[in-house]
Structure formats: structure tokens, C-alpha cells
Amino acid sequence: MDTQTLGLISVTLNAVNPMTEYIQRHHKGIRLKNYLDTGLQDLVREEGKVTDKSMLRLLSMLHLAVADRVDGVLLTCTVFSPYVERLKTLFSFPIVGVDAAMLEKAVSHEGKTAIIYTFPATRATSETLFHAAETRLGVTRELSMEFVEGANDALQCGDGELHDQLILKKIQELDGKHDQLVLAQVSMARVAAKATACSIPILTSPEEAVRTILAQLQAGREK
């Protein structure tokens, strides 16, 4: 089997590192190419949403992936996930939003879900994808959105310990009041391993996203 190349498009190293580590640990046969634009995260934060300006910057990274002949792309920035279906019509390789598969898995389980997020613009994205999954699966679930104030700022300033502590505190507050928790962003995934006292499932995006993109790559090879 030929080695396949997966492109990771990111707006922060805090997403690049956990996703890269997960793939290298569990899928050693995948070659990675990283495309990073840290200024894009600042732009989305300043404008409060995805605009033409931020979309053009995303497209520039996708064009680089084309030039590098990647076999597929993972978008690790959650705010662009709602645009994946449109982006897929522009490129021949599969493109997967990092959180879509995780949120569909959450919707497939009965009970109340809390989505924990640290980047404000993530809220609308996660809600949109969650409700879209409800429509696809023909179900309605109870959902609460839980913002962790100060966590993203701490991480951007290099204080990973404070970032993790703030999220863990939120997990403790929600434990027992929900049936499952979702850590919305890749940068939050590492906290799940620290939440050993949590009595309910915690979903993170790397595992589900990688499973989805690999399945799509395999399907493309079989055509």
C-alpha cells in the first residue's frame, strides 16, 4: 500500500501539535504536511466571523496543498467546518472538518450533551454542525453550550497549565448534569486525559476526524 499524504490546515500551533502527535502515534503510515496561518485566527477573532477576507486566506493554504499533491486535507480550525461541503466542490481531494464527525457521534447518543469551547467564534460553528447532524439522523437532542472564559487567552500566552485547569474546572461543574461532554477544539483534546474523575464520556475531535478522512481516502482508492 502506498504511503498517503495528509494535509493539516491550521490557524494555531495549539491545534497542529495534538493532531500531529495523534496521527504519528496511531497512524505511522501517513505522511503529514502542515499549513499554518496564525494571523487567520486573529482575523476571525477581530471580525467575529468568517468573511471573504478570511476565506481567501484559507483558500491560499488549500492551493498550497494542491501544489504539494496531498491526498486529503483536515481543517483543524472549527470555525471553517460549516464551509467544508462547499470547499469540497472546488477540489478533487477529500476535505474533512475536524469537529464534524465528533459532533455527529455526539448526536447519535441519547441524552443531554454539553459542548465546551474556548474560542468565541466556535460556538456558532458547533451549534450549526450539531443541529445539522440532528437533521441527518432524524433526532432531537438537548444541548448546552459552555464557554470557558480566559482559557484560550492563557493558551495563546503560553500558559497551557492554566488553560487546562480552567477547562477541568468546567468539566467538574458539568459532570453529572449531562450525559456526555464534547471538547469542541483540537487544542482542548489533551485535557480529556486529565479528567480522570469525570463520570461521563468526553468526546474529542482527533480520533473521529482522522477515522473519517482515512475512510474517505480508502473509498477514493477503491473507485
C-alpha positions as CSV (number, residue, x, y, z in Angstrom):
1,M,0.0,0.0,0.0
2,D,1.4,3.4,-1.0
3,T,2.0,6.0,1.7
4,Q,-0.6,8.7,1.6
5,T,-0.1,12.3,2.3
6,L,-2.5,14.2,4.6
7,G,-2.5,18.0,4.7
8,L,-3.3,19.7,8.0
9,I,-4.6,23.2,7.6
10,S,-4.5,25.2,10.9
11,V,-4.6,28.6,12.4
12,T,-2.7,27.8,15.6
13,L,0.1,25.6,16.7
14,N,-2.1,24.6,19.6
15,A,-4.1,22.5,17.1
16,V,-1.2,21.4,15.0
17,N,0.7,19.7,17.8
18,P,-2.0,17.5,19.3
19,M,-3.3,16.4,15.8
20,T,0.2,15.7,14.6
21,E,1.0,13.7,17.8
22,Y,-2.2,11.7,17.5
23,I,-1.6,10.7,13.8
24,Q,2.1,9.9,14.4
25,R,1.1,7.7,17.4
26,H,-1.7,5.8,15.8
27,H,-1.2,6.0,12.0
28,K,2.5,5.8,11.3
29,G,1.9,5.1,7.6
30,I,0.5,8.6,7.0
31,R,2.8,11.4,5.7
32,L,1.9,14.8,7.0
33,K,2.2,18.3,5.5
34,N,1.3,21.2,7.7
35,Y,-0.1,24.5,6.5
36,L,-0.3,27.2,9.2
37,D,-1.6,30.8,9.2
38,T,-1.7,32.1,12.8
39,G,-2.8,35.5,11.6
40,L,-6.0,33.9,10.3
41,Q,-7.2,33.2,13.9
42,D,-6.6,36.8,14.9
43,L,-8.6,38.0,11.8
44,V,-11.6,35.8,12.6
45,R,-11.5,36.9,16.2
46,E,-11.4,40.6,15.2
47,E,-14.2,40.3,12.6
48,G,-16.2,37.9,14.8
49,K,-17.0,35.5,11.9
50,V,-15.6,34.1,8.7
51,T,-15.6,36.8,6.0
52,D,-14.4,37.0,2.4
53,K,-11.0,38.1,3.6
54,S,-10.5,35.1,5.9
55,M,-11.9,32.7,3.4
56,L,-9.3,33.9,0.8
57,R,-6.5,33.2,3.3
58,L,-7.9,29.7,3.8
59,L,-8.1,29.1,0.1
60,S,-4.5,30.1,-0.3
61,M,-3.5,27.3,2.0
62,L,-5.7,24.8,0.1
63,H,-4.0,25.9,-3.1
64,L,-0.6,25.1,-1.5
65,A,-2.0,21.7,-0.6
66,V,-2.9,21.2,-4.3
67,A,0.6,22.1,-5.4
68,D,2.0,19.6,-2.9
69,R,-0.2,16.9,-4.2
70,V,-1.7,15.9,-0.9
71,D,-4.3,13.1,-0.9
72,G,-6.6,14.7,1.6
73,V,-7.0,17.6,3.9
74,L,-8.1,18.0,7.5
75,L,-9.2,21.5,8.5
76,T,-8.3,21.8,12.2
77,C,-9.9,25.2,12.7
78,T,-13.5,24.6,13.8
79,V,-14.9,28.0,12.5
80,F,-14.4,26.8,8.9
81,S,-16.2,23.5,9.3
82,P,-19.6,24.8,8.0
83,Y,-17.9,25.6,4.7
84,V,-16.4,22.1,4.1
85,E,-19.2,20.9,1.8
86,R,-18.8,23.9,-0.4
87,L,-15.0,23.7,-0.4
88,K,-15.2,20.0,-1.4
89,T,-16.8,21.1,-4.7
90,L,-13.7,23.1,-5.6
91,F,-11.1,20.4,-5.0
92,S,-10.6,16.8,-6.1
93,F,-9.3,15.5,-2.8
94,P,-11.4,14.8,0.3
95,I,-11.6,17.7,2.9
96,V,-12.8,17.0,6.4
97,G,-13.7,19.5,9.2
98,V,-12.1,18.4,12.4
99,D,-15.2,18.5,14.5
100,A,-18.0,17.3,12.2
101,A,-17.5,13.6,12.9
102,M,-17.2,14.1,16.6
103,L,-20.4,16.1,16.8
104,E,-22.3,13.5,14.7
105,K,-21.2,10.9,17.1
106,A,-22.4,13.0,20.0
107,V,-25.8,13.4,18.3
108,S,-26.0,9.6,17.8
109,H,-26.1,9.1,21.5
110,E,-29.2,9.7,23.5
111,G,-29.2,12.2,26.4
112,K,-28.0,15.7,27.1
113,T,-24.8,17.0,25.6
114,A,-22.7,19.9,26.7
115,I,-20.2,21.4,24.2
116,I,-17.3,23.1,25.9
117,Y,-15.4,25.7,23.9
118,T,-12.8,28.3,24.5
119,F,-12.7,30.4,21.2
120,P,-15.9,32.5,20.9
121,A,-16.4,32.0,17.2
122,T,-16.5,28.3,17.7
123,R,-19.9,28.5,19.3
124,A,-21.9,29.2,16.1
125,T,-20.0,26.5,14.2
126,S,-20.5,23.8,16.8
127,E,-24.2,24.6,17.2
128,T,-24.7,24.6,13.4
129,L,-23.0,21.2,12.9
130,F,-24.7,19.7,15.9
131,H,-28.2,20.7,14.6
132,A,-27.3,19.6,11.1
133,A,-26.4,16.1,12.4
134,E,-29.7,16.0,14.2
135,T,-31.5,16.6,10.9
136,R,-29.4,13.9,9.1
137,L,-30.1,11.4,11.9
138,G,-33.8,12.4,12.3
139,V,-33.4,13.1,16.1
140,T,-33.6,16.0,18.5
141,R,-31.1,16.2,21.4
142,E,-30.8,18.5,24.4
143,L,-27.7,20.7,24.0
144,S,-26.0,23.3,26.1
145,M,-23.0,25.5,25.0
146,E,-20.4,26.1,27.7
147,F,-17.8,28.8,27.2
148,V,-14.5,28.7,29.3
149,E,-13.6,32.3,29.9
150,G,-9.8,33.0,29.7
151,A,-8.7,29.6,28.6
152,N,-7.9,30.5,25.0
153,D,-6.1,33.6,26.1
154,A,-4.0,31.6,28.6
155,L,-3.0,29.1,25.8
156,Q,-2.1,31.9,23.4
157,C,0.2,33.4,26.1
158,G,1.9,30.0,26.6
159,D,0.2,29.1,29.9
160,G,-1.0,25.6,29.0
161,E,-1.4,24.7,32.6
162,L,-3.9,27.5,33.3
163,H,-5.8,26.6,30.1
164,D,-6.1,23.0,31.2
165,Q,-7.1,23.9,34.8
166,L,-9.9,26.2,33.6
167,I,-11.3,23.5,31.3
168,L,-11.1,20.9,34.0
169,K,-13.0,23.2,36.4
170,K,-15.7,23.5,33.8
171,I,-15.8,19.7,33.3
172,Q,-16.2,19.3,37.0
173,E,-19.1,21.8,37.1
174,L,-20.9,19.9,34.3
175,D,-20.2,16.3,35.4
176,G,-23.4,14.6,36.5
177,K,-25.6,17.2,34.9
178,H,-25.2,15.9,31.3
179,D,-24.8,12.5,29.6
180,Q,-21.7,13.4,27.7
181,L,-19.3,16.3,27.2
182,V,-17.7,17.5,23.9
183,L,-14.4,19.4,23.8
184,A,-15.0,21.4,20.7
185,Q,-11.5,22.3,19.6
186,V,-8.4,20.2,18.9
187,S,-6.4,22.3,21.3
188,M,-8.6,21.1,24.1
189,A,-8.3,17.4,23.4
190,R,-5.4,16.9,25.7
191,V,-7.5,17.8,28.7
192,A,-9.7,14.7,28.4
193,A,-6.8,12.5,29.6
194,K,-6.5,14.7,32.7
195,A,-10.2,14.5,33.6
196,T,-9.9,11.1,35.2
197,A,-12.6,11.8,37.8
198,C,-15.2,12.6,35.3
199,S,-18.1,10.1,35.4
200,I,-19.4,10.7,31.9
201,P,-17.9,10.3,28.4
202,I,-15.8,13.1,27.0
203,L,-15.6,13.3,23.2
204,T,-12.6,14.9,21.4
205,S,-12.0,15.5,17.7
206,P,-8.7,13.9,16.6
207,E,-9.8,10.3,16.7
208,E,-13.1,10.8,14.9
209,A,-11.7,13.2,12.3
210,V,-8.8,11.0,11.4
211,R,-11.0,8.0,11.2
212,T,-13.3,9.9,8.8
213,I,-10.6,11.2,6.5
214,L,-8.9,7.8,6.3
215,A,-12.2,6.2,5.4
216,Q,-12.7,8.7,2.6
217,L,-9.2,8.2,1.3
218,Q,-9.7,4.4,1.2
219,A,-13.0,4.9,-0.6
220,G,-11.3,7.0,-3.2
221,R,-8.6,4.4,-3.7
222,E,-11.2,1.7,-4.3
223,K,-13.0,3.6,-7.1
